[in-house]
Amino acid sequence: MDHSTIGKLSSGGSEDSGSATTRPLDGLLVLDLSIFLSGPFATQIMAGLGARVIKIEQPGLGDPARATPPYYGTHGLHGGRPQGDDLSLSILKRNRNKESITLNLKTAEGKGILRELARRADVLVENFAPGVMSRLELDEPRLREINPRLIYCSISGFGPAGPYRALPAYDLVVQAMSGLMTSTGAPDGPPTRAGISAADLVTGLYATIGTLAALAQRGRDGLGQWVDVAMLDSVFSLVFDEALDVQVARGEPPRTGNGRPRLAPFSTYECADGFITICAVTEGQVAALFRLMDRPDLLDDPRYATAEARVRHAAEVDALVGAWTRNRARAELWEALAAARVPSGPVADVADLLADPQLHSRDMIAPVPHPSAGPAAEAIAAGLPLNFSRAAAALDRPAPALGADNATVYGELLGIDAARLEELRERNVI
């Protein structure tokens, strides 16, 4: 298969070339050896963009995420032991648009089959501990010797070098060690975990960015390369977008709750039926807010007349705004603030999100799909937040059952027939 044009995603072509059925990564073959979240998240993005993503899993067990409740299948949504066609919601959400094959990489034949798949692939993504793929003799130098055009993306907690290289890592460990927990929470409260699996997810995004950059370079010189992405690096790069070191050196707390140390008013405020965020950054926005509060006199008060003064008196500013919002309805406040062009928004709970008209208009909310049980009415999955003027992109196929695509993938790519597949299955190679 000739993938020589992959990587030239934004060069050449006329304004109207392409069609609504063309996807940006059409023709790209990705081998996904990753498990849990960071790698599967990255490869699902690639799948939604059109790549053919083949998830390679251990026979009989598969991705460990397959064993995490809750489950959904023809028996409905439940938290008990899986049965029948039940699949974990984690798998159903993170592996849409992929195919699944089983392959035992601890056998010589299994390693040989992976090498043949790698010979045909554009990208391989793995998130085993550093050294595992080398011990299996399936590391980047060996596979790129077979296929010099291969982009080999390795995701790990801390990278293959440095004093932490051998340490195991999960999302919470990296949130703690990256400074994310130190910077999250109330000033007088303990370090706090971010509500989402931020370390896994941002690492998956960086892995996607790195892979696409390597593909772009390959489009120019024809060569693949190794892409090394560490969770600690990824989260640290975001945490230190803020000047935490300067804050602490000045004696300020690293945690600032819902506010920002260099802006006021810029926080979340209680109202009669919930909470609302108000972010008045420019002088015009602050003036509009004070007028809405029926307090234009604050504009002439030296404590609040400039951005620097408001930051010095942030607690007083927040108290004034909070007193104004506290007895008013959230919808009333949001409407008035929007009309005055003051950036604001309600703090949405889960019910609000599921009914959100903006998210629905952008195709961001859909029932979790299942390969045999159909959509789950009780659980939703997020759509792909990427839209293109000349291409399609969507997570529009359900995640596969374990090994569901063995016959198709092994037959199409390697010419292995049904009898040979059965033999490999009996010997626990697939």
N, C-alpha and C positions, 0 to 999 in steps of 0.2 A: 504494500500500500504506500503510495507516494504522499507524504505530508509536507512537501517542500514549501507549500504556501502558508502552513500554519506558523503563526508568529507575525505575519504581515496583516494584522487585523485592522489597521487603520491607514493602510497605504494603498494607493491605486483605486481603481473603480470609479464609476460615475455616481452622480448624486442619486440616481434612481436604480442603481444595481442592487441585487438582492431582492428578497421577497419576504412576505410575512411568515413563510414557513422555514426560511433559512435561519439557522442559529449560529452565533459567532464562533463557536468551537466545533461545528460540524466537521466530521472526519478525524477528530482527535481520539486516540485510544489511550485510556488511563487505566492502569492497574492499581487498585486500592487495597493495600495490605494493612491499612490502619484499623484501629479499634477504638471503642468508646466515643469520643466527641471531637477532638481537635482535627484529626485527619478526616473522619467521615464528614464533618461539616465542610471542610475545604473541598473534598471531592464531590459533595452534593452540589455545591455552587457550580463546579465545572460541568456536572451532569445537566443542571438546569440551563446552562449556556450551550448545550448541544454536544458535549463530549460523550463518547461511549465509555462509561465507567464500569469496570468489572471488579466487583468486590470479591476478594479472595479470602476464604475463611477456612478455619480448621474443621475437618470432617467431624460430624456428630455434635460439635459444640458451637462453632461459629464465634462471631464477635461476642465477648462477654456481656455486652449491652443487651443481647437477646434474652438474658436471664434476669433482667431487672423489671419489676412490676411498675405500673399497671400494664395489663395486657388487653389486647382487643382481637376478636375474631368472631366466628359465627355464634359463639356463646355470649357475645356482648363485651362490655368493658368491665374488667374486674381486677382485683388485687391478689387473687389466689394463685395457686400453681397453674402454669400454662397447660393447656390441653388442646388436642386437635390442631386447628390452624391458627391458634393464638400467636400473636407477635407482640413483642414489647412496643409500647408507644415510643420509646427511645429509638428503636430500629425504624419504626414506621415514619417518624419525623425526620430522621437524619440520613436516610438511605433511599429517598425517592429518586426516581429516574435511573437507578442503577440496576445492574445484573449481579447475581450471586453465583459463584462457583465454590466448590470445596476442593482443597488441595493440602496434602500433608507435607509440609516443608521439612520434616524431620527424616523423610525417606529420600534415597538417592533419586528414585524416579520422580518424586514430587519436585525436587530441586531442578531436575532436568526439564520438566514440563514448565516450571516458572521461567527458566532461561529461554525456552522457545517462545513463551508469551512475551517476555521482555524484548526479544529480538524484533517483535512486530509492534511494540508499543511506542508511544510518544512520551508518556509520563508514567512514573511509578511513585506512589506516595506511601510511606511507612512511618509508624510512630512507635516502633519497638525501642527498648532501652539501648543506648549506644553500645555497640559491640555485638549485639544479637545477630544482625544480618551478616556481619563479618564472620562470625562463628559458623553460620549456615553456608558460607561461601557464596552469598547472594548480595554482597555489598556493592556500592556504586562503582568502584574500579573494575570489578569482575563483570558486572552487567554492561557497563559502557564499553568494555572490550568486545562484547558480543554486538552491541548496538551503540555506536558512537553518538547517535542522535538522541539518545534517551535523556530526558530530564528526570533526575532522581532526587525526590524531595524527602528529606528526613526531618521529622518533628520529634523533639525530645523536651524533657523538662528543663535541662540546663545546658544542652549542647554536648559535643563529643570531647571537649577539652575544658580545662579549668578544674578547680578543687571540688566542685559539686558534680562533676560529670557522671559519677556512678550512683548518685542518690536517686531513689524513686520519687516521683512527683505526681500529685493530683492537683486539680484546680485550686482547692483550698490552700494547699501547701504553697503554691506559687502566688496566690493572692497575698498570703502572709509575708513571703520573702521578698516580694517585689515592691512593697510600700503601698499597695492598693488598700490593704486593711488599715494601715496607719493613717491613711488620708481619708478614710470612710467612717462616718459616724458623727455623733455630736461632740463638741469640743471637750465636754466633761464626761464623756462616755468611753467605753472600751473600744479598741480597734474592732472593726465590723466587716464581715464578709459582704461583698456586693451581692445583690439579690440574684443575679444570673451567674452562670458559669463563665465569668468574664475572661479568665485566663485561657481556658480551652477555646472559647469562641474567637478572641482576638488573635490567638496563635493560628487558628484556622484561616482567618482572613489574611494574615501575613504570609502563610504558606501559599494561598491562592495567588496573592500579588507576586510573590517570588517566582512561582511556577510560570505565570503569564509573562513575567519579565524575561525569564530564561528562554521561553518559547519565542519571544520577540527577537532576542539575540540570535537564536538558532535560525530564525528566518533570514538573518543577514550573513551568518558564517557557516550554517549547516551543521553545527556541533551542539550536542547536549552538554549538560554539566550537573554538578551536585548543588542542591539548594538546601542549606542547613538553617533550620528555624527552631529557636529555643523559646519555651514558654516564659521563662524569667525575663529574657531580653524583650520579648514582645510586650509584656505588661509594664515593665519598667519604662519602656519608651513612651507609654501613654501617661503613666503617673507623673513623670517629670516634664510633661508639657507645662504643668504648674510649677512655680518656683518654690517648692516645699523647703528646699535648703535655705532659701532666703527668709521664708516665713519663720522657720525655727531659729535661725540666727538672730532674728529680731525679737525673739521671745514670744512669738505668736504660736498658737496651737496648730499642729498639722491637720487636724480635723476641724472642719468648719460647718458641719451639719448640712443644711440645704442652701446655705449662702455661699458667697465668694468673698474672700478677704479684700479684693480690690474693687468691688462694685456694691452699690447700695442706692435704692432698694433692689435686691436681686435675691429672692428667696421664695419660700412657700408659706402661705398665710392661711390661717383657719377662717372658714366662713360658716354660715348657719347650717349648711348641709354637706360639709366636706372640706376640701382644701383646694386652693388655687395658687398657681405660681405667677409671680409678677416680676418682670425683668426690665426695669427702666434704666437703660444704659446711657442714652444720649441726653443732652440737656433738654431737647425738645420733648422727649418721652417723659422725663421727670416733670417738666412743666405741665404736660397734659395730665399726668397722674395727679399732681397736687390740685389741679383745677377740678378734676373729677371728685376728689376728696373734699371739695369746697374749702380748700386751704391754700389759696394762691399766695397768702401771706408768707408761707414757708419759703417761697422763692427769694424773698428778701432777707430771710434770716441767715446770718453768716454761718450758722451751723450746718445749713442745708443748701446753700446757694451754689456750691461747686461740687464737682465729683470728689475731690480730695477731702473737702469738709464732710461730705456725707459718709465717706468711708471711716473717717475718724469718729463719727457719731452714728455708726451703723445700727447699734442697738436701739437708739432713740428713733431712727428712721423706721426700723422694722416695727417698733411699738406703735408708731403713728399709723402706719399702713395697716397693721394688724387690727387696731381699734376700728378702723374704717371697714374692714372686710368682715369682722367677726359676726355681725348680726345681719348680714346680707346673704341672699341666696347665690350660690355659685354661678348659676346660669345668668342671673341678672348682672353680676360682676363681670363675667366674661364678655357678655354682649356690650356692656358699656366700655370696657377696656379695649375691645376690638374696634369699636366705633371711633375711639380716640387714638387708635394706632399705637397703643401701648402693648408691647409683646407680653402675652399671658396665655395661660391654659389651665384647664381643670386637672387636678390629679385624678387620673382615671383608675377606677377599680376594674376587676376582671369583667364584670357585667357591662360596664361602660365600653371596654375595649371590644367585646364581642358584638356590640351594637353600633360601633363607631362608623358613621357613614363615609368618612374619608378613607378609612382602611378598606371598606367594602368597595368603594369606587375605584380603588387601586388594585383590586384583586389580591389583597394581602391576607384575606381570611377565607379558609375553606375547611370542610371536615377532613380529618385525617383519613387518607385512603388506605384500603387494605386489598391485597391481591385477589382474595377470594370472598371476603365478607362484605366488600363494598365500603362506602364511606361511613365513618363513625359519627353518628349524630351527636354523641356526648363529648367529643374532643375535636379541637381544631388544630390546624397546622398553619404556619405562616407561609405566605407565598414568597417568591423570589423578588427582592426589592430592586430589580434592575429592569429598565425599559429602554428599548432601542428604536431609533427611527426607521432602520432598514433591516431589522432582524427580529426574530421571536426569541423569547426566553421565558421558561416556566418550569416549575416543579409539578409536572402533570401526569406522572406515572407512579403507581404505588411502589413502596419498597418490596423487594423480593423475599420469599421464604428462603431458608438456608439451602443452597445448592440448586435452586430452582432452574438455573440456566446452564447446568453442566452440559447437557446434550447440545444446546445451541452454540455455546461458546467453544467448547472443545471440538465440536464438529466443524464449525465455520472457520475457526482460526488455525486449528492444528490437524484437521482431517481425521479426527479420532471417531470411529464408528461405534454403534451401540454395543456390539460384542466386546470391543476393547474397553469401553467405559465400564461395563459390568465387571470385567476382569480387574480393572483398577480399583473399583469399589470394593470388591471382595478382599483385596489385599490392603485395604485402608489407605490407598494412595490418594483417592478422592472421596 
